[in-house]
Amino acid sequence: MNRQDLIHIPIEITKPQEFFPQPIRFMKTVTSTPGYDSKRQIPVIPHCLFHYTLSGEGEYEFKGKFYKVQKGQGFFWTTQSDDFSYRYPPDGKETWKFICLCFIGEGMYDLSLKTAEQYGPVFTLNEDCQSIRNFLGIMKDKEYISLSCAEGMKLIWNLFEDIVDSYIANSNEVMHPTVKAIKRLINSNLTEDMTISGIARHLNLSREHISRLFFSYTGKSLKDYIKEQKLNYACKLLIETNYSTNEIAEILKYSSGSNFIRAFHSAVKMTPKEYRDLSIPLFLS
């Protein structure tokens, strides 16, 4: 036997929206067979999968390179690309025990791929982080799970947020002090009309130097980072306050309410009102 599914729990989403991400099942599996390889599996439907090791060791292939996956580590896999695969190590000695969350949704393949490229390809997550606690808690003594559309989305977004948070926590020690200073300056002045030139003047550095340095350490431009942080703060205001869309646009120094709505919809794929109604945590990277 290549593997033994200890738990296989289908997830039903009530009133699903096809353009929102949806979890479709949880699995807890053990294997100790060298022949166990995802390349030999025939998926029933296209989907993405987050794979998290509880004990033992596996092997993950991403874009032609192999990585050891140990307890407390996870990775993404998808049926839509040959860039990802996983297997029991040919020289494995311990039983590999892991849990999986399978999910679908528009843009999920691209998001999984970009997250693997920027923050992985193998992620380290403690079992006491929110997403893994949620997975283990939901799976306990269940044969069937029913979630609302918002609950299903939160389950997936919390996972991506934990991956980014873990990456930041593990990389802060090697983060350049100037990049740290730039991030602190931006995040403490989200209600100001920030410019790259203004940030450079504040730090007594050239615009070109801070732009190049920031990109080399974060993989994104200063302009994109400022935009993301403002929109993350907008989400917080939408959930935690009663400010109108125009008031939030003014607080964040957008030129108009309509420009704010366009920027928000472009990043989040819904309007500020739709986001407020659903109260879904935002992940931007």
MARPALO-991176 format. One record per residue (C-alpha): residue in one letter; x, y, z. Coordinates in pm, 1 decimal. Layout:
<site res="a" xx="X" yy="Y" zz="Z"/>
...
This chain:
<site res="m" xx="0.0" yy="0.0" zz="0.0"/>
<site res="n" xx="145.6" yy="338.1" zz="-99.9"/>
<site res="r" xx="-42.8" yy="534.7" zz="163.3"/>
<site res="q" xx="-309.8" yy="508.8" zz="428.1"/>
<site res="d" xx="-565.2" yy="787.2" zz="465.1"/>
<site res="l" xx="-634.4" yy="808.7" zz="838.1"/>
<site res="i" xx="-885.7" yy="1088.2" zz="785.8"/>
<site res="h" xx="-1064.8" yy="1200.0" zz="469.4"/>
<site res="i" xx="-1319.3" yy="1473.8" zz="538.6"/>
<site res="p" xx="-1519.8" yy="1645.7" zz="262.9"/>
<site res="i" xx="-1598.8" yy="2015.8" zz="311.5"/>
<site res="e" xx="-1925.6" yy="2166.7" zz="192.3"/>
<site res="i" xx="-1941.1" yy="2542.0" zz="136.2"/>
<site res="t" xx="-2289.6" yy="2684.9" zz="174.4"/>
<site res="k" xx="-2380.9" yy="2928.4" zz="-101.6"/>
<site res="p" xx="-2036.6" yy="2909.8" zz="-269.3"/>
<site res="q" xx="-1916.6" yy="3188.5" zz="-496.0"/>
<site res="e" xx="-1711.3" yy="3046.8" zz="-781.0"/>
<site res="f" xx="-1474.9" yy="3346.3" zz="-790.2"/>
<site res="f" xx="-1386.3" yy="3305.3" zz="-416.9"/>
<site res="p" xx="-1142.8" yy="3038.5" zz="-288.1"/>
<site res="q" xx="-1308.2" yy="2731.5" zz="-137.5"/>
<site res="p" xx="-1163.3" yy="2448.1" zz="72.5"/>
<site res="i" xx="-1297.0" yy="2113.3" zz="-52.9"/>
<site res="r" xx="-1147.8" yy="1850.2" zz="181.5"/>
<site res="f" xx="-906.5" yy="1770.7" zz="464.2"/>
<site res="m" xx="-689.7" yy="1459.8" zz="476.8"/>
<site res="k" xx="-453.5" yy="1304.7" zz="731.0"/>
<site res="t" xx="-226.0" yy="1046.8" zz="572.8"/>
<site res="v" xx="69.4" yy="820.5" zz="655.9"/>
<site res="t" xx="308.4" yy="647.0" zz="417.1"/>
<site res="s" xx="639.3" yy="463.1" zz="435.4"/>
<site res="t" xx="651.4" yy="328.7" zz="81.8"/>
<site res="p" xx="930.2" yy="457.0" zz="-147.9"/>
<site res="g" xx="692.8" yy="418.6" zz="-442.2"/>
<site res="y" xx="459.8" yy="686.8" zz="-302.6"/>
<site res="d" xx="481.7" yy="976.9" zz="-549.9"/>
<site res="s" xx="231.2" yy="1249.1" zz="-638.7"/>
<site res="k" xx="324.3" yy="1209.2" zz="-1004.8"/>
<site res="r" xx="146.2" yy="873.1" zz="-999.7"/>
<site res="q" xx="-178.8" yy="1018.5" zz="-868.8"/>
<site res="i" xx="-470.4" yy="1088.3" zz="-1101.9"/>
<site res="p" xx="-672.2" yy="1385.3" zz="-965.7"/>
<site res="v" xx="-1048.5" yy="1378.5" zz="-997.0"/>
<site res="i" xx="-1079.5" yy="1757.7" zz="-1031.6"/>
<site res="p" xx="-820.3" yy="2035.7" zz="-1071.1"/>
<site res="h" xx="-725.1" yy="2172.2" zz="-730.0"/>
<site res="c" xx="-448.9" yy="2312.3" zz="-511.3"/>
<site res="l" xx="-322.8" yy="2149.1" zz="-194.4"/>
<site res="f" xx="-133.9" yy="2260.6" zz="116.0"/>
<site res="h" xx="67.5" yy="1974.8" zz="259.5"/>
<site res="y" xx="193.8" yy="1991.5" zz="623.6"/>
<site res="t" xx="419.9" yy="1734.5" zz="791.8"/>
<site res="l" xx="325.8" yy="1617.7" zz="1142.2"/>
<site res="s" xx="610.1" yy="1366.0" zz="1178.1"/>
<site res="g" xx="870.5" yy="1185.3" zz="972.0"/>
<site res="e" xx="1015.5" yy="1324.6" zz="651.9"/>
<site res="g" xx="914.0" yy="1365.2" zz="289.6"/>
<site res="e" xx="1065.2" yy="1505.5" zz="-26.1"/>
<site res="y" xx="929.0" yy="1795.8" zz="-231.5"/>
<site res="e" xx="1020.7" yy="1887.4" zz="-587.2"/>
<site res="f" xx="975.4" yy="2246.9" zz="-701.5"/>
<site res="k" xx="1089.4" yy="2355.5" zz="-1047.6"/>
<site res="g" xx="1335.4" yy="2068.8" zz="-1078.2"/>
<site res="k" xx="1494.7" yy="2102.3" zz="-732.2"/>
<site res="f" xx="1433.5" yy="1863.2" zz="-441.7"/>
<site res="y" xx="1383.3" yy="1971.1" zz="-79.5"/>
<site res="k" xx="1358.4" yy="1768.4" zz="241.0"/>
<site res="v" xx="1030.9" yy="1832.9" zz="426.5"/>
<site res="q" xx="1036.4" yy="1766.8" zz="800.8"/>
<site res="k" xx="803.0" yy="1804.0" zz="1098.7"/>
<site res="g" xx="650.7" yy="2151.4" zz="1111.7"/>
<site res="q" xx="710.2" yy="2224.4" zz="743.4"/>
<site res="g" xx="466.2" yy="2252.7" zz="455.4"/>
<site res="f" xx="441.2" yy="2323.2" zz="85.5"/>
<site res="f" xx="193.1" yy="2381.9" zz="-196.7"/>
<site res="w" xx="108.0" yy="2135.7" zz="-471.4"/>
<site res="t" xx="-132.4" yy="2170.1" zz="-762.4"/>
<site res="t" xx="-277.6" yy="1947.5" zz="-1031.1"/>
<site res="q" xx="-234.0" yy="2230.8" zz="-1281.4"/>
<site res="s" xx="144.5" yy="2223.9" zz="-1315.9"/>
<site res="d" xx="439.5" yy="1986.2" zz="-1331.8"/>
<site res="d" xx="644.3" yy="2241.5" zz="-1135.0"/>
<site res="f" xx="528.7" yy="2077.3" zz="-809.7"/>
<site res="s" xx="556.0" yy="1716.7" zz="-688.7"/>
<site res="y" xx="617.7" yy="1527.8" zz="-364.4"/>
<site res="r" xx="716.0" yy="1176.0" zz="-264.8"/>
<site res="y" xx="834.7" yy="951.1" zz="12.5"/>
<site res="p" xx="1218.5" yy="972.2" zz="9.8"/>
<site res="p" xx="1394.5" yy="680.9" zz="-164.5"/>
<site res="d" xx="1620.5" yy="652.8" zz="143.4"/>
<site res="g" xx="1340.0" yy="717.4" zz="394.9"/>
<site res="k" xx="1348.2" yy="533.6" zz="727.3"/>
<site res="e" xx="1055.6" yy="686.3" zz="919.8"/>
<site res="t" xx="683.7" yy="683.5" zz="846.9"/>
<site res="w" xx="578.5" yy="1013.8" zz="691.6"/>
<site res="k" xx="262.6" yy="1150.7" zz="855.3"/>
<site res="f" xx="98.9" yy="1463.3" zz="715.8"/>
<site res="i" xx="-223.4" yy="1659.0" zz="678.5"/>
<site res="c" xx="-353.0" yy="1821.6" zz="360.8"/>
<site res="l" xx="-600.3" yy="2097.5" zz="283.8"/>
<site res="c" xx="-736.0" yy="2078.9" zz="-72.7"/>
<site res="f" xx="-884.7" yy="2397.9" zz="-215.7"/>
<site res="i" xx="-1005.3" yy="2550.7" zz="-539.8"/>
<site res="g" xx="-1083.0" yy="2899.7" zz="-665.2"/>
<site res="e" xx="-1001.3" yy="3156.0" zz="-928.1"/>
<site res="g" xx="-639.3" yy="3268.9" zz="-900.2"/>
<site res="m" xx="-543.0" yy="3007.6" zz="-638.7"/>
<site res="y" xx="-289.1" yy="2836.6" zz="-864.3"/>
<site res="d" xx="-111.5" yy="3166.3" zz="-937.3"/>
<site res="l" xx="-118.2" yy="3266.7" zz="-570.0"/>
<site res="s" xx="21.2" yy="2928.5" zz="-459.1"/>
<site res="l" xx="297.8" yy="2948.7" zz="-719.9"/>
<site res="k" xx="394.7" yy="3307.3" zz="-633.7"/>
<site res="t" xx="389.5" yy="3231.9" zz="-260.3"/>
<site res="a" xx="617.2" yy="2932.0" zz="-316.1"/>
<site res="e" xx="852.6" yy="3143.8" zz="-526.1"/>
<site res="q" xx="869.4" yy="3437.3" zz="-284.4"/>
<site res="y" xx="835.0" yy="3278.5" zz="60.5"/>
<site res="g" xx="927.1" yy="2913.0" zz="12.6"/>
<site res="p" xx="929.6" yy="2678.4" zz="-155.2"/>
<site res="v" xx="910.6" yy="2498.7" zz="182.9"/>
<site res="f" xx="743.7" yy="2687.9" zz="468.0"/>
<site res="t" xx="808.8" yy="2643.4" zz="840.5"/>
<site res="l" xx="492.7" yy="2677.4" zz="1053.1"/>
<site res="n" xx="459.4" yy="2587.9" zz="1421.1"/>
<site res="e" xx="164.4" yy="2369.2" zz="1515.8"/>
<site res="d" xx="44.0" yy="2646.3" zz="1748.5"/>
<site res="c" xx="2.7" yy="2902.1" zz="1467.0"/>
<site res="q" xx="-358.0" yy="2994.1" zz="1392.5"/>
<site res="s" xx="-400.1" yy="2815.0" zz="1059.4"/>
<site res="i" xx="-252.5" yy="2481.0" zz="1171.6"/>
<site res="r" xx="-452.0" yy="2498.1" zz="1498.4"/>
<site res="n" xx="-762.7" yy="2559.5" zz="1289.6"/>
<site res="f" xx="-687.8" yy="2263.6" zz="1061.8"/>
<site res="l" xx="-626.8" yy="2020.7" zz="1347.4"/>
<site res="g" xx="-926.0" yy="2148.8" zz="1546.0"/>
<site res="i" xx="-1168.9" yy="2127.9" zz="1254.9"/>
<site res="m" xx="-1051.5" yy="1776.4" zz="1163.5"/>
<site res="k" xx="-1090.5" yy="1635.4" zz="1514.0"/>
<site res="d" xx="-1369.0" yy="1376.5" zz="1541.3"/>
<site res="k" xx="-1536.1" yy="1495.7" zz="1219.5"/>
<site res="e" xx="-1669.6" yy="1299.2" zz="924.7"/>
<site res="y" xx="-1816.0" yy="1596.2" zz="739.3"/>
<site res="i" xx="-1761.5" yy="1973.6" zz="756.6"/>
<site res="s" xx="-1999.4" yy="2251.6" zz="653.3"/>
<site res="l" xx="-1866.5" yy="2609.1" zz="631.3"/>
<site res="s" xx="-2005.5" yy="2938.0" zz="509.3"/>
<site res="c" xx="-1839.7" yy="3104.3" zz="211.8"/>
<site res="a" xx="-1668.2" yy="3355.4" zz="444.7"/>
<site res="e" xx="-1549.6" yy="3081.7" zz="684.9"/>
<site res="g" xx="-1399.5" yy="2885.9" zz="397.3"/>
<site res="m" xx="-1217.7" yy="3191.7" zz="267.8"/>
<site res="k" xx="-1083.6" yy="3276.3" zz="613.9"/>
<site res="l" xx="-947.4" yy="2923.9" zz="649.5"/>
<site res="i" xx="-741.5" yy="2971.2" zz="333.0"/>
<site res="w" xx="-641.4" yy="3334.9" zz="388.8"/>
<site res="n" xx="-524.6" yy="3259.8" zz="744.7"/>
<site res="l" xx="-289.3" yy="2999.7" zz="601.1"/>
<site res="f" xx="-132.9" yy="3244.9" zz="355.9"/>
<site res="e" xx="-106.1" yy="3509.9" zz="627.4"/>
<site res="d" xx="71.9" yy="3267.4" zz="860.8"/>
<site res="i" xx="316.7" yy="3174.7" zz="584.4"/>
<site res="v" xx="404.3" yy="3539.5" zz="525.0"/>
<site res="d" xx="425.5" yy="3615.6" zz="900.0"/>
<site res="s" xx="655.4" yy="3316.2" zz="954.8"/>
<site res="y" xx="878.0" yy="3421.5" zz="666.7"/>
<site res="i" xx="904.1" yy="3777.2" zz="799.3"/>
<site res="a" xx="980.4" yy="3656.4" zz="1153.1"/>
<site res="n" xx="1252.7" yy="3423.3" zz="1025.8"/>
<site res="s" xx="1405.6" yy="3679.1" zz="789.3"/>
<site res="n" xx="1400.1" yy="3987.5" zz="1014.4"/>
<site res="e" xx="1739.2" yy="3892.6" zz="1155.8"/>
<site res="v" xx="1900.1" yy="3933.1" zz="813.5"/>
<site res="m" xx="1683.8" yy="4223.4" zz="695.4"/>
<site res="h" xx="1890.6" yy="4529.3" zz="610.0"/>
<site res="p" xx="1848.9" yy="4802.8" zz="875.5"/>
<site res="t" xx="1758.8" yy="5058.2" zz="610.1"/>
<site res="v" xx="1481.6" yy="4833.1" zz="476.6"/>
<site res="k" xx="1350.9" yy="4794.0" zz="833.4"/>
<site res="a" xx="1358.6" yy="5172.5" zz="873.7"/>
<site res="i" xx="1169.2" yy="5219.9" zz="546.1"/>
<site res="k" xx="898.6" yy="4972.7" zz="652.6"/>
<site res="r" xx="862.0" yy="5137.2" zz="994.5"/>
<site res="l" xx="834.4" yy="5480.0" zz="833.7"/>
<site res="i" xx="569.0" yy="5366.8" zz="586.2"/>
<site res="n" xx="359.0" yy="5174.2" zz="837.6"/>
<site res="s" xx="359.6" yy="5458.7" zz="1090.1"/>
<site res="n" xx="249.3" yy="5712.3" zz="826.7"/>
<site res="l" xx="-22.8" yy="5535.6" zz="629.4"/>
<site res="t" xx="-254.3" yy="5835.2" zz="663.9"/>
<site res="e" xx="3.6" yy="6062.5" zz="502.4"/>
<site res="d" xx="61.4" yy="6131.3" zz="133.1"/>
<site res="m" xx="390.0" yy="5939.4" zz="110.9"/>
<site res="t" xx="627.5" yy="5957.0" zz="-182.6"/>
<site res="i" xx="951.1" yy="5770.9" zz="-248.5"/>
<site res="s" xx="1134.4" yy="6102.0" zz="-269.0"/>
<site res="g" xx="993.7" yy="6203.4" zz="70.6"/>
<site res="i" xx="1105.4" yy="5874.8" zz="228.3"/>
<site res="a" xx="1453.2" yy="5921.8" zz="77.9"/>
<site res="r" xx="1478.8" yy="6275.5" zz="218.4"/>
<site res="h" xx="1369.8" yy="6157.5" zz="562.7"/>
<site res="l" xx="1647.2" yy="5892.1" zz="562.6"/>
<site res="n" xx="1906.7" yy="6120.4" zz="399.9"/>
<site res="l" xx="1952.7" yy="5875.6" zz="116.0"/>
<site res="s" xx="1894.3" yy="5892.0" zz="-257.6"/>
<site res="r" xx="1565.8" yy="5782.7" zz="-412.3"/>
<site res="e" xx="1749.7" yy="5541.7" zz="-642.9"/>
<site res="h" xx="1942.2" yy="5380.3" zz="-356.1"/>
<site res="i" xx="1641.0" yy="5308.0" zz="-133.1"/>
<site res="s" xx="1434.9" yy="5182.2" zz="-429.5"/>
<site res="r" xx="1708.3" yy="4941.4" zz="-537.6"/>
<site res="l" xx="1782.7" yy="4827.4" zz="-179.4"/>
<site res="f" xx="1416.4" yy="4773.4" zz="-91.2"/>
<site res="f" xx="1351.9" yy="4568.5" zz="-403.9"/>
<site res="s" xx="1662.2" yy="4351.5" zz="-352.1"/>
<site res="y" xx="1543.4" yy="4250.5" zz="-1.8"/>
<site res="t" xx="1166.8" yy="4227.5" zz="-54.3"/>
<site res="g" xx="1119.6" yy="4147.6" zz="-422.2"/>
<site res="k" xx="871.5" yy="4432.5" zz="-463.7"/>
<site res="s" xx="885.5" yy="4802.3" zz="-543.6"/>
<site res="l" xx="839.5" yy="5073.0" zz="-281.2"/>
<site res="k" xx="538.4" yy="5201.7" zz="-471.7"/>
<site res="d" xx="369.6" yy="4860.2" zz="-456.8"/>
<site res="y" xx="453.8" yy="4816.6" zz="-87.8"/>
<site res="i" xx="302.0" yy="5155.0" zz="4.0"/>
<site res="k" xx="-11.6" yy="5070.2" zz="-195.5"/>
<site res="e" xx="-45.9" yy="4728.2" zz="-28.3"/>
<site res="q" xx="-4.8" yy="4864.3" zz="323.3"/>
<site res="k" xx="-258.5" yy="5140.2" zz="263.4"/>
<site res="l" xx="-510.1" yy="4886.3" zz="131.6"/>
<site res="n" xx="-446.0" yy="4654.1" zz="427.1"/>
<site res="y" xx="-518.0" yy="4948.1" zz="656.4"/>
<site res="a" xx="-829.7" yy="5027.9" zz="452.8"/>
<site res="c" xx="-951.6" yy="4672.0" zz="518.5"/>
<site res="k" xx="-896.3" yy="4721.8" zz="890.6"/>
<site res="l" xx="-1096.8" yy="5046.2" zz="881.3"/>
<site res="l" xx="-1377.8" yy="4881.7" zz="683.0"/>
<site res="i" xx="-1414.7" yy="4604.7" zz="941.9"/>
<site res="e" xx="-1345.6" yy="4793.0" zz="1264.6"/>
<site res="t" xx="-1505.2" yy="5134.4" zz="1199.0"/>
<site res="n" xx="-1816.9" yy="5285.5" zz="1044.3"/>
<site res="y" xx="-1626.2" yy="5523.6" zz="819.5"/>
<site res="s" xx="-1774.9" yy="5562.1" zz="473.5"/>
<site res="t" xx="-1578.2" yy="5475.3" zz="160.7"/>
<site res="n" xx="-1519.0" yy="5845.6" zz="90.5"/>
<site res="e" xx="-1401.3" yy="5905.5" zz="448.1"/>
<site res="i" xx="-1152.2" yy="5617.6" zz="425.2"/>
<site res="a" xx="-1030.1" yy="5748.7" zz="90.1"/>
<site res="e" xx="-971.6" yy="6088.1" zz="251.5"/>
<site res="i" xx="-796.8" yy="5936.9" zz="555.9"/>
<site res="l" xx="-557.1" yy="5744.2" zz="331.5"/>
<site res="k" xx="-497.1" yy="6043.9" zz="107.0"/>
<site res="y" xx="-651.8" yy="5906.6" zz="-211.7"/>
<site res="s" xx="-739.3" yy="6180.2" zz="-458.6"/>
<site res="s" xx="-1105.3" yy="6070.2" zz="-464.4"/>
<site res="g" xx="-1343.8" yy="5802.3" zz="-342.8"/>
<site res="s" xx="-1370.3" yy="5659.9" zz="-693.7"/>
<site res="n" xx="-991.1" yy="5623.3" zz="-724.8"/>
<site res="f" xx="-984.0" yy="5441.6" zz="-390.0"/>
<site res="i" xx="-1263.8" yy="5205.4" zz="-499.2"/>
<site res="r" xx="-1080.1" yy="5127.0" zz="-825.3"/>
<site res="a" xx="-753.2" yy="5055.8" zz="-642.6"/>
<site res="f" xx="-931.3" yy="4842.3" zz="-383.0"/>
<site res="h" xx="-1124.7" yy="4640.5" zz="-641.2"/>
<site res="s" xx="-811.5" yy="4584.6" zz="-850.6"/>
<site res="a" xx="-625.6" yy="4433.8" zz="-552.3"/>
<site res="v" xx="-902.3" yy="4255.4" zz="-360.0"/>
<site res="k" xx="-1136.1" yy="4164.2" zz="-648.2"/>
<site res="m" xx="-1437.6" yy="4308.8" zz="-468.6"/>
<site res="t" xx="-1565.8" yy="4653.2" zz="-373.5"/>
<site res="p" xx="-1508.4" yy="4803.3" zz="-27.1"/>
<site res="k" xx="-1879.0" yy="4749.9" zz="49.2"/>
<site res="e" xx="-1862.9" yy="4382.1" zz="-48.7"/>
<site res="y" xx="-1553.1" yy="4338.6" zz="165.8"/>
<site res="r" xx="-1719.5" yy="4508.1" zz="465.2"/>
<site res="d" xx="-2025.7" yy="4286.3" zz="429.3"/>
<site res="l" xx="-1814.1" yy="3967.2" zz="426.9"/>
<site res="s" xx="-1550.8" yy="4080.6" zz="683.3"/>
<site res="i" xx="-1282.4" yy="3865.5" zz="523.4"/>
<site res="p" xx="-917.3" yy="3912.4" zz="627.6"/>
<site res="l" xx="-703.5" yy="4038.9" zz="340.9"/>
<site res="f" xx="-381.9" yy="3886.8" zz="214.8"/>
<site res="l" xx="-173.5" yy="4101.1" zz="-15.7"/>
<site res="s" xx="178.8" yy="4015.2" zz="-124.1"/>
